[in-house]
Amino acid sequence: MDKFDRPREIIEFCLKPLNLDASTNEYKDAYRRLEHVIKTYQLMIIKEKMPVAVDFSKMKTITINESAHGDD
């Protein structure tokens, strides 16, 4: 089974443009949610034996405003 140290690097890469204070509850919650999604996705890929390569460096940065979408 693959190690799960890569999600940390992915999350930090994605959150870096937002320049958020990592000690806030909002940052910690966003981090926790992203970590859960990435690890779940990785587990499904391993289970289905269908690896997928994703180049995050080519993705455009977007800012999600949860308040505008109902704070789900």
Long-range contacts (C-beta under 8 A, 24 or more apart in sequence): 1-46, 2-42, 2-46, 4-39, 4-42, 6-42, 7-34, 7-35, 7-38, 7-39, 7-42, 8-35, 10-34, 10-38, 10-56, 11-35, 11-38, 13-56, 14-56, 17-61, 18-63
